[in-house]
Amino acid sequence: MQTWPTGSFATGSTSIVYTPNGLLFYNAQTGAGAIGTIDSAGNHTTHITYPNGAFALSWNRVA
């Protein structure tokens, strides 16, 4: 089990999905997102962030 300090991840993510490039975090209310990875030691690194409106709003499924 791994715990991360407050602020390690963006707040408001409504979906977190595995992709070949890492975990995709998506916020359905703002259309914002991020891609990050978790290494074998459990450390999270954010690689790319997408601002509000980068994705369509209100997706209820992300695949």
All heavy atoms as a GROMACS GRO file, in nm:
protein
  465
    1MET      N    1   0.085  -0.116   0.000
    1MET     CA    2   0.000   0.000   0.000
    1MET      C    3   0.090   0.123   0.000
    1MET      O    4   0.193   0.126   0.064
    1MET     CB    5  -0.092   0.000   0.121
    1MET     CG    6  -0.182   0.121   0.124
    1MET     SD    7  -0.300   0.116   0.258
    1MET     CE    8  -0.424   0.017   0.184
    2GLN      N    9   0.047   0.223  -0.074
    2GLN     CA   10   0.122   0.348  -0.085
    2GLN      C   11   0.031   0.465  -0.053
    2GLN      O   12  -0.086   0.464  -0.092
    2GLN     CB   13   0.176   0.362  -0.228
    2GLN     CG   14   0.245   0.492  -0.258
    2GLN     CD   15   0.382   0.503  -0.193
    2GLN    OE1   16   0.450   0.403  -0.178
    2GLN    NE2   17   0.420   0.620  -0.154
    3THR      N   18   0.081   0.562   0.019
    3THR     CA   19   0.006   0.685   0.042
    3THR      C   20   0.087   0.801  -0.014
    3THR      O   21   0.210   0.796  -0.018
    3THR     CB   22  -0.020   0.710   0.192
    3THR    OG1   23   0.104   0.716   0.261
    3THR    CG2   24  -0.107   0.600   0.251
    4TRP      N   25   0.017   0.903  -0.062
    4TRP     CA   26   0.082   1.021  -0.118
    4TRP      C   27   0.034   1.142  -0.040
    4TRP      O   28  -0.081   1.148   0.004
    4TRP     CB   29   0.045   1.036  -0.265
    4TRP     CG   30   0.106   0.931  -0.352
    4TRP    CD1   31   0.232   0.934  -0.406
    4TRP    CD2   32   0.048   0.808  -0.394
    4TRP    NE1   33   0.254   0.820  -0.480
    4TRP    CE2   34   0.143   0.741  -0.474
    4TRP    CE3   35  -0.074   0.747  -0.374
    4TRP    CZ2   36   0.119   0.619  -0.533
    4TRP    CZ3   37  -0.099   0.626  -0.432
    4TRP    CH2   38  -0.003   0.562  -0.510
    5PRO      N   39   0.120   1.242  -0.025
    5PRO     CA   40   0.080   1.362   0.049
    5PRO      C   41  -0.027   1.441  -0.026
    5PRO      O   42  -0.041   1.430  -0.148
    5PRO     CB   43   0.209   1.442   0.062
    5PRO     CG   44   0.300   1.389  -0.043
    5PRO     CD   45   0.258   1.248  -0.070
    6THR      N   46  -0.100   1.520   0.048
    6THR     CA   47  -0.201   1.607  -0.010
    6THR      C   48  -0.138   1.692  -0.120
    6THR      O   49  -0.028   1.743  -0.106
    6THR     CB   50  -0.260   1.699   0.098
    6THR    OG1   51  -0.316   1.616   0.200
    6THR    CG2   52  -0.366   1.792   0.042
    7GLY      N   53  -0.210   1.704  -0.231
    7GLY     CA   54  -0.162   1.784  -0.343
    7GLY      C   55  -0.081   1.706  -0.445
    7GLY      O   56  -0.038   1.762  -0.546
    8SER      N   57  -0.059   1.577  -0.423
    8SER     CA   58   0.018   1.496  -0.518
    8SER      C   59  -0.055   1.474  -0.649
    8SER      O   60   0.008   1.453  -0.752
    8SER     CB   61   0.051   1.360  -0.456
    8SER     OG   62   0.136   1.375  -0.345
    9PHE      N   63  -0.186   1.480  -0.645
    9PHE     CA   64  -0.267   1.460  -0.764
    9PHE      C   65  -0.362   1.578  -0.778
    9PHE      O   66  -0.400   1.641  -0.679
    9PHE     CB   67  -0.350   1.331  -0.754
    9PHE     CG   68  -0.267   1.208  -0.738
    9PHE    CD1   69  -0.241   1.156  -0.613
    9PHE    CD2   70  -0.214   1.143  -0.849
    9PHE    CE1   71  -0.164   1.041  -0.598
    9PHE    CE2   72  -0.138   1.029  -0.836
    9PHE     CZ   73  -0.112   0.978  -0.710
   10ALA      N   74  -0.402   1.606  -0.901
   10ALA     CA   75  -0.501   1.712  -0.924
   10ALA      C   76  -0.633   1.670  -0.860
   10ALA      O   77  -0.670   1.553  -0.863
   10ALA     CB   78  -0.520   1.735  -1.074
   11THR      N   79  -0.704   1.766  -0.805
   11THR     CA   80  -0.834   1.736  -0.746
   11THR      C   81  -0.941   1.735  -0.854
   11THR      O   82  -0.926   1.795  -0.959
   11THR     CB   83  -0.870   1.840  -0.638
   11THR    OG1   84  -0.871   1.969  -0.699
   11THR    CG2   85  -0.770   1.839  -0.524
   12GLY      N   86  -1.048   1.665  -0.828
   12GLY     CA   87  -1.164   1.667  -0.916
   12GLY      C   88  -1.165   1.563  -1.026
   12GLY      O   89  -1.254   1.564  -1.109
   13SER      N   90  -1.066   1.476  -1.030
   13SER     CA   91  -1.068   1.374  -1.135
   13SER      C   92  -1.190   1.286  -1.120
   13SER      O   93  -1.220   1.237  -1.012
   13SER     CB   94  -0.941   1.287  -1.129
   13SER     OG   95  -0.828   1.362  -1.162
   14THR      N   96  -1.263   1.268  -1.230
   14THR     CA   97  -1.382   1.184  -1.228
   14THR      C   98  -1.355   1.047  -1.289
   14THR      O   99  -1.432   0.955  -1.270
   14THR     CB  100  -1.499   1.252  -1.302
   14THR    OG1  101  -1.456   1.286  -1.433
   14THR    CG2  102  -1.544   1.378  -1.229
   15SER      N  103  -1.245   1.036  -1.363
   15SER     CA  104  -1.204   0.909  -1.421
   15SER      C  105  -1.052   0.899  -1.417
   15SER      O  106  -0.983   0.997  -1.441
   15SER     CB  107  -1.248   0.897  -1.567
   15SER     OG  108  -1.387   0.897  -1.578
   16ILE      N  109  -1.004   0.781  -1.386
   16ILE     CA  110  -0.861   0.750  -1.393
   16ILE      C  111  -0.851   0.621  -1.472
   16ILE      O  112  -0.909   0.520  -1.433
   16ILE     CB  113  -0.798   0.736  -1.254
   16ILE    CG1  114  -0.819   0.863  -1.172
   16ILE    CG2  115  -0.650   0.702  -1.266
   16ILE    CD1  116  -0.777   0.851  -1.026
   17VAL      N  117  -0.780   0.627  -1.585
   17VAL     CA  118  -0.778   0.515  -1.678
   17VAL      C  119  -0.633   0.482  -1.714
   17VAL      O  120  -0.553   0.571  -1.740
   17VAL     CB  121  -0.855   0.551  -1.807
   17VAL    CG1  122  -0.854   0.437  -1.906
   17VAL    CG2  123  -0.997   0.592  -1.775
   18TYR      N  124  -0.600   0.352  -1.718
   18TYR     CA  125  -0.468   0.309  -1.762
   18TYR      C  126  -0.458   0.326  -1.914
   18TYR      O  127  -0.549   0.290  -1.988
   18TYR     CB  128  -0.444   0.162  -1.725
   18TYR     CG  129  -0.317   0.110  -1.785
   18TYR    CD1  130  -0.195   0.138  -1.725
   18TYR    CD2  131  -0.318   0.039  -1.904
   18TYR    CE1  132  -0.077   0.094  -1.782
   18TYR    CE2  133  -0.200  -0.006  -1.961
   18TYR     CZ  134  -0.080   0.022  -1.900
   18TYR     OH  135   0.036  -0.021  -1.958
   19THR      N  136  -0.347   0.381  -1.961
   19THR     CA  137  -0.316   0.389  -2.104
   19THR      C  138  -0.174   0.337  -2.123
   19THR      O  139  -0.098   0.328  -2.026
   19THR     CB  140  -0.323   0.533  -2.158
   19THR    OG1  141  -0.206   0.606  -2.117
   19THR    CG2  142  -0.448   0.605  -2.111
   20PRO      N  143  -0.132   0.306  -2.244
   20PRO     CA  144   0.006   0.263  -2.267
   20PRO      C  145   0.109   0.370  -2.228
   20PRO      O  146   0.224   0.338  -2.203
   20PRO     CB  147   0.010   0.237  -2.417
   20PRO     CG  148  -0.130   0.205  -2.455
   20PRO     CD  149  -0.214   0.292  -2.365
   21ASN      N  150   0.066   0.496  -2.220
   21ASN     CA  151   0.157   0.605  -2.183
   21ASN      C  152   0.150   0.643  -2.037
   21ASN      O  153   0.220   0.735  -1.993
   21ASN     CB  154   0.127   0.729  -2.268
   21ASN     CG  155   0.157   0.703  -2.414
   21ASN    OD1  156   0.258   0.645  -2.448
   21ASN    ND2  157   0.066   0.744  -2.500
   22GLY      N  158   0.066   0.577  -1.959
   22GLY     CA  159   0.052   0.607  -1.817
   22GLY      C  160  -0.094   0.618  -1.779
   22GLY      O  161  -0.183   0.583  -1.857
   23LEU      N  162  -0.119   0.670  -1.662
   23LEU     CA  163  -0.255   0.688  -1.613
   23LEU      C  164  -0.311   0.820  -1.664
   23LEU      O  165  -0.246   0.923  -1.653
   23LEU     CB  166  -0.257   0.689  -1.460
   23LEU     CG  167  -0.212   0.560  -1.393
   23LEU    CD1  168  -0.197   0.581  -1.244
   23LEU    CD2  169  -0.308   0.447  -1.422
   24LEU      N  170  -0.431   0.816  -1.720
   24LEU     CA  171  -0.499   0.937  -1.764
   24LEU      C  172  -0.597   0.977  -1.656
   24LEU      O  173  -0.683   0.898  -1.616
   24LEU     CB  174  -0.576   0.912  -1.895
   24LEU     CG  175  -0.672   1.022  -1.938
   24LEU    CD1  176  -0.596   1.151  -1.970
   24LEU    CD2  177  -0.756   0.978  -2.056
   25PHE      N  178  -0.582   1.099  -1.606
   25PHE     CA  179  -0.673   1.157  -1.508
   25PHE      C  180  -0.762   1.256  -1.585
   25PHE      O  181  -0.711   1.342  -1.657
   25PHE     CB  182  -0.596   1.232  -1.400
   25PHE     CG  183  -0.505   1.145  -1.319
   25PHE    CD1  184  -0.377   1.113  -1.364
   25PHE    CD2  185  -0.546   1.094  -1.197
   25PHE    CE1  186  -0.292   1.033  -1.290
   25PHE    CE2  187  -0.461   1.013  -1.122
   25PHE     CZ  188  -0.335   0.982  -1.168
   26TYR      N  189  -0.894   1.244  -1.571
   26TYR     CA  190  -0.988   1.328  -1.646
   26TYR      C  191  -1.090   1.389  -1.552
   26TYR      O  192  -1.141   1.322  -1.461
   26TYR     CB  193  -1.060   1.242  -1.752
   26TYR     CG  194  -1.181   1.307  -1.813
   26TYR    CD1  195  -1.169   1.414  -1.901
   26TYR    CD2  196  -1.308   1.262  -1.782
   26TYR    CE1  197  -1.281   1.474  -1.957
   26TYR    CE2  198  -1.421   1.320  -1.837
   26TYR     CZ  199  -1.407   1.427  -1.924
   26TYR     OH  200  -1.517   1.485  -1.978
   27ASN      N  201  -1.120   1.518  -1.572
   27ASN     CA  202  -1.220   1.588  -1.493
   27ASN      C  203  -1.337   1.621  -1.585
   27ASN      O  204  -1.325   1.706  -1.674
   27ASN     CB  205  -1.160   1.715  -1.433
   27ASN     CG  206  -1.257   1.789  -1.343
   27ASN    OD1  207  -1.374   1.801  -1.372
   27ASN    ND2  208  -1.206   1.840  -1.233
   28ALA      N  209  -1.452   1.556  -1.565
   28ALA     CA  210  -1.569   1.573  -1.652
   28ALA      C  211  -1.631   1.712  -1.641
   28ALA      O  212  -1.697   1.758  -1.733
   28ALA     CB  213  -1.674   1.467  -1.619
   29GLN      N  214  -1.612   1.780  -1.529
   29GLN     CA  215  -1.672   1.912  -1.511
   29GLN      C  216  -1.593   2.022  -1.582
   29GLN      O  217  -1.652   2.120  -1.626
   29GLN     CB  218  -1.685   1.946  -1.363
   29GLN     CG  219  -1.782   1.856  -1.291
   29GLN     CD  220  -1.793   1.888  -1.143
   29GLN    OE1  221  -1.702   1.946  -1.084
   29GLN    NE2  222  -1.904   1.851  -1.083
   30THR      N  223  -1.461   2.006  -1.594
   30THR     CA  224  -1.378   2.112  -1.652
   30THR      C  225  -1.314   2.075  -1.785
   30THR      O  226  -1.267   2.161  -1.857
   30THR     CB  227  -1.264   2.151  -1.556
   30THR    OG1  228  -1.175   2.039  -1.542
   30THR    CG2  229  -1.317   2.194  -1.420
   31GLY      N  230  -1.309   1.945  -1.817
   31GLY     CA  231  -1.241   1.899  -1.938
   31GLY      C  232  -1.090   1.897  -1.924
   31GLY      O  233  -1.018   1.877  -2.021
   32ALA      N  234  -1.039   1.916  -1.803
   32ALA     CA  235  -0.895   1.912  -1.777
   32ALA      C  236  -0.850   1.768  -1.761
   32ALA      O  237  -0.931   1.677  -1.738
   32ALA     CB  238  -0.860   1.991  -1.651
   33GLY      N  239  -0.720   1.745  -1.774
   33GLY     CA  240  -0.668   1.611  -1.756
   33GLY      C  241  -0.519   1.612  -1.733
   33GLY      O  242  -0.454   1.716  -1.735
   34ALA      N  243  -0.465   1.495  -1.712
   34ALA     CA  244  -0.321   1.478  -1.692
   34ALA      C  245  -0.284   1.334  -1.721
   34ALA      O  246  -0.369   1.244  -1.714
   34ALA     CB  247  -0.281   1.514  -1.549
   35ILE      N  248  -0.158   1.314  -1.756
   35ILE     CA  249  -0.105   1.178  -1.770
   35ILE      C  250   0.014   1.166  -1.677
   35ILE      O  251   0.102   1.253  -1.674
   35ILE     CB  252  -0.064   1.147  -1.915
   35ILE    CG1  253  -0.188   1.143  -2.004
   35ILE    CG2  254   0.013   1.014  -1.922
   35ILE    CD1  255  -0.161   1.111  -2.148
   36GLY      N  256   0.015   1.060  -1.598
   36GLY     CA  257   0.124   1.036  -1.505
   36GLY      C  258   0.155   0.888  -1.495
   36GLY      O  259   0.079   0.804  -1.543
   37THR      N  260   0.267   0.858  -1.434
   37THR     CA  261   0.306   0.718  -1.413
   37THR      C  262   0.340   0.696  -1.266
   37THR      O  263   0.372   0.789  -1.193
   37THR     CB  264   0.428   0.681  -1.498
   37THR    OG1  265   0.535   0.772  -1.470
   37THR    CG2  266   0.396   0.685  -1.646
   38ILE      N  267   0.332   0.570  -1.227
   38ILE     CA  268   0.373   0.529  -1.093
   38ILE      C  269   0.482   0.425  -1.111
   38ILE      O  270   0.462   0.323  -1.178
   38ILE     CB  271   0.254   0.471  -1.013
   38ILE    CG1  272   0.146   0.579  -0.997
   38ILE    CG2  273   0.300   0.420  -0.877
   38ILE    CD1  274   0.019   0.532  -0.931
   39ASP      N  275   0.600   0.452  -1.055
   39ASP     CA  276   0.713   0.360  -1.074
   39ASP      C  277   0.706   0.243  -0.976
   39ASP      O  278   0.615   0.235  -0.893
   39ASP     CB  279   0.846   0.435  -1.066
   39ASP     CG  280   0.878   0.491  -0.928
   39ASP    OD1  281   0.821   0.446  -0.826
   39ASP    OD2  282   0.963   0.582  -0.921
   40SER      N  283   0.801   0.153  -0.986
   40SER     CA  284   0.801   0.031  -0.904
   40SER      C  285   0.813   0.059  -0.754
   40SER      O  286   0.776  -0.024  -0.672
   40SER     CB  287   0.911  -0.064  -0.949
   40SER     OG  288   1.037  -0.002  -0.934
   41ALA      N  289   0.864   0.177  -0.718
   41ALA     CA  290   0.874   0.215  -0.577
   41ALA      C  291   0.748   0.285  -0.528
   41ALA      O  292   0.738   0.322  -0.411
   41ALA     CB  293   0.995   0.306  -0.557
   42GLY      N  294   0.650   0.305  -0.619
   42GLY     CA  295   0.526   0.370  -0.580
   42GLY      C  296   0.526   0.520  -0.593
   42GLY      O  297   0.435   0.586  -0.546
   43ASN      N  298   0.628   0.577  -0.657
   43ASN     CA  299   0.636   0.722  -0.675
   43ASN      C  300   0.558   0.764  -0.800
   43ASN      O  301   0.575   0.706  -0.907
   43ASN     CB  302   0.781   0.766  -0.689
   43ASN     CG  303   0.862   0.727  -0.568
   43ASN    OD1  304   0.828   0.762  -0.457
   43ASN    ND2  305   0.970   0.654  -0.590
   44HIS      N  306   0.476   0.866  -0.784
   44HIS     CA  307   0.397   0.918  -0.896
   44HIS      C  308   0.469   1.037  -0.959
   44HIS      O  309   0.521   1.124  -0.890
   44HIS     CB  310   0.259   0.962  -0.849
   44HIS     CG  311   0.178   1.024  -0.958
   44HIS    ND1  312   0.174   1.158  -0.980
   44HIS    CD2  313   0.100   0.966  -1.052
   44HIS    CE1  314   0.097   1.183  -1.085
   44HIS    NE2  315   0.051   1.068  -1.130
   45THR      N  316   0.468   1.040  -1.093
   45THR     CA  317   0.523   1.152  -1.168
   45THR      C  318   0.420   1.196  -1.272
   45THR      O  319   0.372   1.113  -1.349
   45THR     CB  320   0.654   1.113  -1.241
   45THR    OG1  321   0.748   1.068  -1.144
   45THR    CG2  322   0.713   1.230  -1.317
   46THR      N  323   0.386   1.325  -1.272
   46THR     CA  324   0.298   1.379  -1.375
   46THR      C  325   0.384   1.418  -1.493
   46THR      O  326   0.480   1.493  -1.479
   46THR     CB  327   0.220   1.502  -1.323
   46THR    OG1  328   0.141   1.461  -1.212
   46THR    CG2  329   0.130   1.561  -1.431
   47HIS      N  330   0.349   1.370  -1.612
   47HIS     CA  331   0.428   1.398  -1.732
   47HIS      C  332   0.367   1.505  -1.820
   47HIS      O  333   0.438   1.584  -1.882
   47HIS     CB  334   0.446   1.269  -1.814
   47HIS     CG  335   0.520   1.163  -1.740
   47HIS    ND1  336   0.655   1.166  -1.719
   47HIS    CD2  337   0.475   1.051  -1.677
   47HIS    CE1  338   0.692   1.060  -1.649
   47HIS    NE2  339   0.584   0.989  -1.622
   48ILE      N  340   0.235   1.505  -1.830
   48ILE     CA  341   0.165   1.600  -1.917
   48ILE      C  342   0.039   1.647  -1.843
   48ILE      O  343  -0.031   1.567  -1.782
   48ILE     CB  344   0.121   1.534  -2.050
   48ILE    CG1  345   0.241   1.479  -2.126
   48ILE    CG2  346   0.044   1.632  -2.137
   48ILE    CD1  347   0.202   1.392  -2.245
   49THR      N  348   0.012   1.777  -1.849
   49THR     CA  349  -0.114   1.828  -1.797
   49THR      C  350  -0.190   1.894  -1.911
   49THR      O  351  -0.131   1.952  -2.002
   49THR     CB  352  -0.094   1.930  -1.683
   49THR    OG1  353  -0.015   2.039  -1.731
   49THR    CG2  354  -0.027   1.866  -1.562
   50TYR      N  355  -0.320   1.881  -1.908
   50TYR     CA  356  -0.409   1.940  -2.007
   50TYR      C  357  -0.500   2.039  -1.936
   50TYR      O  358  -0.564   2.003  -1.837
   50TYR     CB  359  -0.494   1.831  -2.075
   50TYR     CG  360  -0.411   1.729  -2.149
   50TYR    CD1  361  -0.375   1.609  -2.088
   50TYR    CD2  362  -0.366   1.752  -2.278
   50TYR    CE1  363  -0.299   1.515  -2.155
   50TYR    CE2  364  -0.290   1.658  -2.346
   50TYR     CZ  365  -0.256   1.541  -2.283
   50TYR     OH  366  -0.180   1.448  -2.350
   51PRO      N  367  -0.509   2.162  -1.983
   51PRO     CA  368  -0.587   2.264  -1.913
   51PRO      C  369  -0.737   2.242  -1.928
   51PRO      O  370  -0.783   2.161  -2.009
   51PRO     CB  371  -0.545   2.394  -1.983
   51PRO     CG  372  -0.510   2.350  -2.122
   51PRO     CD  373  -0.448   2.213  -2.105
   52ASN      N  374  -0.814   2.319  -1.851
   52ASN     CA  375  -0.960   2.316  -1.863
   52ASN      C  376  -0.998   2.333  -2.009
   52ASN      O  377  -0.942   2.416  -2.080
   52ASN     CB  378  -1.023   2.429  -1.782
   52ASN     CG  379  -1.007   2.408  -1.633
   52ASN    OD1  380  -0.970   2.302  -1.587
   52ASN    ND2  381  -1.036   2.512  -1.556
   53GLY      N  382  -1.093   2.251  -2.054
   53GLY     CA  383  -1.141   2.259  -2.191
   53GLY      C  384  -1.059   2.180  -2.292
   53GLY      O  385  -1.095   2.175  -2.410
   54ALA      N  386  -0.952   2.116  -2.250
   54ALA     CA  387  -0.871   2.037  -2.343
   54ALA      C  388  -0.947   1.915  -2.394
   54ALA      O  389  -0.926   1.871  -2.506
   54ALA     CB  390  -0.741   1.993  -2.277
   55PHE      N  391  -1.035   1.861  -2.310
   55PHE     CA  392  -1.119   1.748  -2.347
   55PHE      C  393  -1.264   1.793  -2.341
   55PHE      O  394  -1.298   1.890  -2.272
   55PHE     CB  395  -1.099   1.630  -2.252
   55PHE     CG  396  -0.960   1.573  -2.253
   55PHE    CD1  397  -0.870   1.605  -2.152
   55PHE    CD2  398  -0.920   1.487  -2.353
   55PHE    CE1  399  -0.742   1.552  -2.152
   55PHE    CE2  400  -0.792   1.434  -2.354
   55PHE     CZ  401  -0.702   1.466  -2.254
   56ALA      N  402  -1.352   1.721  -2.410
   56ALA     CA  403  -1.494   1.749  -2.402
   56ALA      C  404  -1.542   1.731  -2.259
   56ALA      O  405  -1.483   1.656  -2.180
   56ALA     CB  406  -1.571   1.655  -2.495
   57LEU      N  407  -1.648   1.801  -2.225
   57LEU     CA  408  -1.705   1.792  -2.091
   57LEU      C  409  -1.802   1.675  -2.080
   57LEU      O  410  -1.857   1.629  -2.180
   57LEU     CB  411  -1.779   1.922  -2.056
   57LEU     CG  412  -1.699   2.050  -2.064
   57LEU    CD1  413  -1.787   2.169  -2.027
   57LEU    CD2  414  -1.576   2.044  -1.976
   58SER      N  415  -1.821   1.629  -1.958
   58SER     CA  416  -1.926   1.534  -1.920
   58SER      C  417  -1.910   1.393  -1.974
   58SER      O  418  -2.007   1.318  -1.981
   58SER     CB  419  -2.065   1.588  -1.961
   58SER     OG  420  -2.088   1.711  -1.898
   59TRP      N  421  -1.789   1.353  -2.011
   59TRP     CA  422  -1.772   1.212  -2.047
   59TRP      C  423  -1.804   1.127  -1.925
   59TRP      O  424  -1.763   1.157  -1.814
   59TRP     CB  425  -1.629   1.184  -2.090
   59TRP     CG  426  -1.587   1.240  -2.222
   59TRP    CD1  427  -1.666   1.294  -2.318
   59TRP    CD2  428  -1.453   1.248  -2.271
   59TRP    NE1  429  -1.591   1.334  -2.424
   59TRP    CE2  430  -1.460   1.308  -2.398
   59TRP    CE3  431  -1.330   1.211  -2.222
   59TRP    CZ2  432  -1.346   1.331  -2.475
   59TRP    CZ3  433  -1.218   1.233  -2.298
   59TRP    CH2  434  -1.225   1.292  -2.424
   60ASN      N  435  -1.878   1.019  -1.945
   60ASN     CA  436  -1.903   0.929  -1.831
   60ASN      C  437  -1.830   0.796  -1.849
   60ASN      O  438  -1.833   0.713  -1.761
   60ASN     CB  439  -2.054   0.908  -1.808
   60ASN     CG  440  -2.125   0.857  -1.931
   60ASN    OD1  441  -2.062   0.805  -2.023
   60ASN    ND2  442  -2.255   0.872  -1.934
   61ARG      N  443  -1.764   0.778  -1.963
   61ARG     CA  444  -1.679   0.661  -1.985
   61ARG      C  445  -1.555   0.704  -2.060
   61ARG      O  446  -1.563   0.775  -2.161
   61ARG     CB  447  -1.752   0.555  -2.068
   61ARG     CG  448  -1.866   0.491  -1.993
   61ARG     CD  449  -1.920   0.371  -2.068
   61ARG     NE  450  -2.026   0.310  -1.992
   61ARG     CZ  451  -2.154   0.322  -2.023
   61ARG    NH1  452  -2.191   0.392  -2.128
   61ARG    NH2  453  -2.244   0.263  -1.949
   62VAL      N  454  -1.442   0.661  -2.012
   62VAL     CA  455  -1.314   0.688  -2.079
   62VAL      C  456  -1.248   0.555  -2.100
   62VAL      O  457  -1.230   0.476  -2.007
   62VAL     CB  458  -1.225   0.780  -1.993
   62VAL    CG1  459  -1.094   0.806  -2.063
   62VAL    CG2  460  -1.296   0.912  -1.964
   63ALA      N  461  -1.213   0.524  -2.224
   63ALA     CA  462  -1.152   0.394  -2.254
   63ALA      C  463  -1.024   0.411  -2.331
   63ALA      O  464  -1.004   0.508  -2.398
   63ALA     CB  465  -1.249   0.308  -2.332
   0.00000   0.00000   0.00000
